[in-house]
Amino acid sequence: MFGVLYKLYCALQEWKSGTFKKLNFDEPTYSPVYRCLLKQLKMTAESETEDSEKQEETLKQILEYCL
């Protein structure tokens, strides 16, 4: 799942200005995003809930915070 999120994030960044600008998908750029997502997902797992709507909302909040 993380790999897909990072590649999607990179693709969005390539079009951020409205015109395509090729970016390198590299560790220095994306490791802070990875660490943030991982930390937030671990915190979410510790307070795991059965409510799928709550889980979806939590994921949206994590993505907004980290990306």
N, C-alpha and C positions, 0 to 999 in steps of 0.2 A: 504494500500500500504506500509506504513512504517513497519508494522510487517513482511511482506514478505521480504523487503529489509534487515532488521536486521537479520532474520533467514538465509538468503542467505549469508550475510556477515559473520555470525558466522560459517556457514558450510565451507566457503572458508578459514577462519582462521584455522579451524581444520585440513585442508590439506595443509596449507601454507608451511610446511617444506618438503612436498612430502610424508610424512607418516601421518596417522591419529593420532590425539591427541585430545581426548575429552575435550571440553571447556564448562564452564558453561555459559548459556545464562542469564546473570544477569544485573541488573540495573547499578552497578558501571562501568562495562565494556562498556555498550552500550548507556548509557544516553548521553555522549558527542557526539557520532555519531548522535543520535536522535536530540539533540539541534542544531547541525550544519545543518543537513538536513532541519529541520523546519525553521530555520532562512533564509537559502538560498531560500527555496520555498516561503516564505512570500515575500522576496525581488523580486522574479520572478513574483509573483502574482500582485504586485504593478505596475509592468511594463509589464502587460500581453499583449500578442500579439496574433493575429489570425493565424499566420504562424505556421503550425504544424511542419515543418522542423526546424524552429527556436526553438520551444519549446522542441523538441527532443534533439537538440544540447545543449540547456541550461541544461536539465536534466542530460545529460552525464557529463557536466562540473561540476555540483553540486556533482554528485556521485564521480567523480575523486577527487574533492577538499576535500570532507568529509571522504571518505573511503580510 
